[in-house]
Amino acid sequence: MGYVKIGKWYGDGDAPVLQWKENLDPGYQDISAVEYYYSLGPQCEKDYLFQRTCSMAYMTGSSQTFSDLDDMSKRYAAQNFIVSKEDRDTLYTDTEQEEYWSIYIAKAQEARQTRWNNVKSYISYRLTKDQSNEIANDTIVLNEKYIYYGIESKALDNIDGLFDYVEGTAAYTDAGFPSKPYYTTELGNGVMNFLNGTYNID
């Protein structure tokens, strides 16, 4: 299974020091670790949800278990709820975990708000004011459910969500974003790249 790796430049010549990519370019050495997805994420302009998604995919894709991780990565894994309660209990009390859960909720909400702001900017630059207003009216409830409660799609949450609207799935098969006369595949992909936090992946 593929996952986004973190590569560090060790090649000849000048190149960005770090690269986030499923297949690293020549000259980059894979330094992926749960710790680095979080500690290096901000300087590489990766949002919190993207860091978390990458760290979970790394553990699955590299067949890492909690016991395989070094002490620092174990702490990051537990604090960001990418491992089981049983594993978390080996490091933190219930009170401590509840405190980390509050931090996780706040960081996730902040990331979703930023993603939605990026979508609004992307859309409004490419559409007319009336078209942008139509999208705003269509998504006013969906984006609030997404930002504040993390509701994305029927497939993931069993509730029709913002992703369904953008991709024209579930309840929005005939009335979602793809049904608009001004919709293009490029526009739809661009919106989803922002919603998934993958807009700045090499």
ABEGO torsion letter per residue (X at the ends): XBBBBBBBBABBEBBBABBBBABBBBGBBBABBAAAAAAAAAAAGBBAAAAAAAAAAAAAAAGBBAAABBAAAAAAAAAAGABBAAAAAAABBAAAAAAAAAAAAAAAAAAAAAAAAAAAAAAAAABBAAAAAAAAAAAAAAAAAAAAAGBABAAAAGBBBAAAAAAGBEAAAAABAAABAABBAAAAAAAAAAAAGAAABX
